[in-house]
């Protein structure tokens, strides 16, 4: 079974399960409205909701160019509905169990369908915010990173960090240019993009290249590849990025200089497709020179720290995309699968920063995990 077929079956299965609650909500709405044949009507709108995912799957999971009206008036509203159905799953189960228990005292154990309708409406409100607002509005984060034996000439060296752009049909090029304008305003020494510029496929390579080529930094723009960049053919994207003036680092590094002072910047290729080679990336590192490593997957941090890498910059997790507000570091979807979720981690003298990402994958929603453009400033360790 291919990766795409596994994803397709998972999406269809999840859609079928979560639309059971939607059927109950639709029945509640039609009953309250006094509509005839509420069961048949509820079944019809539920089938329409399920058919929406079938249509998306049949159109292919590779991200493709679509007319703006179709994205704005069909795909985005459908994903608001789909996310609301997912949102209702746990509350519906709780309502189904707790409502009869609460009614035992008065001898009424019925489960009114209006309760499912209330849950779905709440889900629509929350998911409308997550799809239309939260994923659009990004933060600017400023972080100081302490580096052992940092040369005085590199004191205050700044890095504009972007990650997980996922430019595509649901994350348009226009958003990327807004992120770039914010990063350029930092006036950073270098700008880096730590992978997953693509959602899937190759249709948006030129859009991505235009966004990244607009980045400006005194000592250049550096890009490393992520797993989604190979969900399709990655080499054309690399060529476009290079043509736009960016340096794509793939298991390699280079020395940045300030007079006689040196800083080694390295990057590894994607771990998911087994292209990463940390040894090769660090092969040209001069002895005793501090090192900054770009690694899309933060799970490489322990190995990098063991090799004496001072700062590792990663992405990949999106901070979970859905997290408990203000507690995203510990309670998010990413914590179920990743050791390093979001933010700063330390191991001895080594530091990892996991970027929360800017775009989205899967459902185009963020809740409790804001996108961000990040400026890191290197400071000598005390």
N, C-alpha and C positions, 0 to 999 in steps of 0.2 A: 504494500500500500504506500503511495507516495505521500510526501508531506502535505501537499495541497488537498488530497483526498481525505486524509486524517482530519485536517482542519475543517473541511466541508462537513464531514459527518458529525464532528463535535458541535459545530454551529447549528446544524439542523436538529440535533438531539437536544441541545440547550434551548433552542427556540420552541420545540414541541413541549418541553417540560414547563418552561416559564409561561407559556400561553394558556396553560390550564387555569392559572389565577386570572388571566385576562378574560377568559370565558366567563368566570364567575362575576368579574367586575362588569362585563358587558350585560350579563343577565340582570345584575342589580340595576344598571342604568335603564334598561328597557322596561323592567318591571315598574320602576318608579315613574317612568314616563307613560305607563299604561299602554305600551305598544302591544299589538297582537302577536302571537307566536314568539314570545321572548326567547324560548330555547332555540328555535330555528334561527332567529336573528342573531343570537349570540354565537351560534356555531358558524354562521356565515362570516361575521366580522373576524372571528378567530382564525378561520381558514385564510382570509385575506391577509391577516397579520403574518401567518406562517408562510404564505406564498411569497411575501416580500423577501424573506431570507432565501427561499428557493430561487427566486429570480436573481438575487445577488450572487449566489453560489454558481448558478448556471452561466452568468455573465463572465465568470472567471475571477479568481481571487487575486490575480495580478492587477495592480493598480493601473487604471487606464484613464485616458483623457475623456471627460464627459462635459456636455454643455453645462454652463453655470446654472441655468434654471433647473436642470435635473438634479444637480447636487443640492441646490438651495431648497427646492420645494418638494423633492421626493426622498433623496437619500438621507439628508440631515433629519427631517421630521421622522422618517422611519426609525433611525437609530435612537432618537429621543424615546419613541414608543418602545423599541426593543429593550433599551436600558431600563425603562420604567417597569417592564415586565420582569426583568431580572431583579430589580429592586424589590418587587412585591413578593418574591418567593418566600423569604423567611417570615416577613410580617403576616403573610397569608396563612402560613402553617401555624404560627402562634395564635392567630385569630381563630383558626379552625379548632384548635385544642382548648384555648382559654375561654372562649365565649361560652361553650356549653358548661364548662366547669363553673364559671361565674354565675350561670343561670340556674344551677342546681338548687340554690337557696330559695328561689321563688318558683321552682318547678317549670322553668322555661329553658329548655336546652337547645332551642332552635339556633341556627346560624344564619341570620339575615344576610342576603346577598349584598345589601347596601354597604356592609362593612368592607367587602372586597373592593367595591367601587371607591370608597374613601381612601383605601390603601393605594390603589392605582393612581388616583388623582394626586396624592402626595408624591408618589413616585414620578409622575409627569413633571411636577413643579421642580423637584430636586434635580431630575435628569435634564430638564431644559436648561437649568442654570449650569450644570456640569458640561453640557455639549456646546451651548451658545455663548456662555460667559467665561467660566473658569478656564477653559483651555485656550481662550483668546488672550486673556489678560495675564501678562508675564511679570515676574518680579526682576529686580536687579539686586544681586547678592554680591557683597564684598567680603572677602576672606583673607586673613593673613596666615601664611604658612611658614613655620619655623624650619630652617634648613641648617643642619650641622655643617660647619666649615664653609659656609657660603662666603665667597670672596667679597670684600667690601664694595668692589665695583658693581656687584650684582645686588647690593642692598636696595630694596624697593623695586626690583624687577617685576613687571606686571604681565599677567597672562589673561587675555580675554578668552573665556572658555564657553563654547557652545557644544551641544551634543544632541543626538537623536532628533534631528530636524524632521524626518519623515515627511518631506515635501511630497505632496500628491494631490489627489482629487479632493480629499477632505482637509488637507492642510496646504492652502494655496501658497504660491510663490510670494504673494504680497505679504503674508505673515513673515516669511523668511527675511524679507528686506527690512521689516520693522525690527526684527531681532538684530540684524546686522547694523542698523543705524545706532541702536543702543550700545552694541559692542564697540563700534568705531568711536563713540563718544568717550569711551574710557581712555583713549589715547595710549593703548597698551603697547608694550614692547613686542609681544608676539600674540597672535590669535590662533587658537587651536579648535578643531572640530573633532570630537572623539567618536566618530562612527554613526551608523544608521542614518545616513542622509536620505535614504530611500525607504519607502514603505514596502513595495515589492515591484518586480518588473523593471522595465527600462524606459517607460513612456515619459517620465519626468526628469530624466538625466539633464537635459538642457536647462530646465527651470532651476534645478539644484546648482548647476554650474554657474548660472547667473547670480544666484544668491551668494555663493561662497566667494566668487571672484570680486564681489563688492566689499568684502572684508578688507580692512586696512590695519596694519601694525608696522612699527618701525623696523623690526627684524623679520618680518614675513608672516605668512599664513601657512599653517601645517595641519594636515588632515590624516587621520587613520581610518581604516575601514571597519565596519561592523557587520554583524551577521545578516541584517536585512539588505545590505549593499550587495550581497551575493544571492538574494532571492530573485534571481534573474542574472543576466550577464554583467559582471562588475567592471570588466576592463574598459568598456566605452566610457563609463563614468570617470575612471581614473584619468583617461586621456583628456576628457573635457576639463577636469579640474586642473590638470597640469597646464593645459592651454590657457586657462584663465589666470595663471600666475601662482597657484597654490602648490605647495610641496606635499606630495602624498608619500608618507613614510610607511613602508611595509617591511617590518623586521630589519630596520636600519636606524641609524642615528647620525647626528652631526654636532659639531662643536660651535657654540655661540661664544663670541668674544667681546670683552670690554677691555681694550688695551691688552695687557698680558693675562688678565683673568679669563677663566673659561667656565662654561656651563654646558653639560652634555644633554641634548634633547633627543630622545629615542621614541620609537613606536613599534608595537607589534601588530601583526595582521590579525584577522578574525580567528577566534578560538573555536567557534561552533563548526566551522568548515575545516578545522585543523590546519589552518595556514599560519598560526602563530608560532614564532620561534624567538623566545626571549634571549637565548644565547647569541643568536645572530644579531639581534637588535643591539646588544650591549658589546659586541665584539670590538668595536672601534672606540670604546669609551677610554679616555686617558685615565691613568691611575690617579686617584685622589681628587678627581673632578666631580663635583655634585651632579646629580642626574635627575632629570624630569622625564618620566615615561608616560606616553599616551597608550592606553590600553582600554579598548571599548568595554570589555568584560571585567568588572571589578574583582572577580574570583581569582584573577592573576596576582592580586596584591601580595599574598603571603610569599609567593615565589619571588616576586620582584623585591620585596623587603629583604628576603634572605640573600639576594644578590647585591644588596647595598644600594638599591635605588632609593633616592631620598623622597621624591614626590611622584605618586602615580595619579594620573587624571583619567577618570572613567565615566561611563554613562550606563546605558543598557537597561537599567531597572525602571526608569521613569518615576522613581519614588513610589511605584505601585500603580500610578494613575488614580487609583481609588484608595483613600487612606482615612484614618480617623483624624479630623482636623486638629492641628497643633501636635499631633502624636504620630506623624507619618513615619518617623524613623523606626518606631517599634511596631506600629499597628497599621499595616497596609498589605495589599495583595503581594507586593514584592517580598515581604518578610516571610511569606510561605515558601519561596523558592530561592532566595538569595541570602547569603551570609552578610553581605554589605549592601544595605538598602539605599541610603541617601545621606549625603553630608560628609563630615570629616571623621576619619578613623585613623588611629595611630597604632603602630607596632614597633616598639623600640624608638629609634630615631627616624623611622620611616612614616610618611603621611600618605593617606589615600583620600582623595576627594571624589565622591560619586555624584555626578551632576543629575538633577531631577529631570533633565530632558526638556525639549521644547514642543515637539509634536506628540502624536499618539499613534498607537497601533491597536488593532482589534477595534472595539467600540470607540468612537471618537469622543471620549469623555474624560474629564478630570474632576475629582472631588477630593479635597483635602491634600492635594499634591500639586502645587502650582508649578507651571513652567517657569524657567528662569534663564537670564543671561548673567554670567558670573565673571567677576574680576578677582583673580588671585594675586596677592602681592607676596613675594618672597622676602623673608626677613631672616637674619642670622639668628641661630639658636643662642639662648643665653648661656 
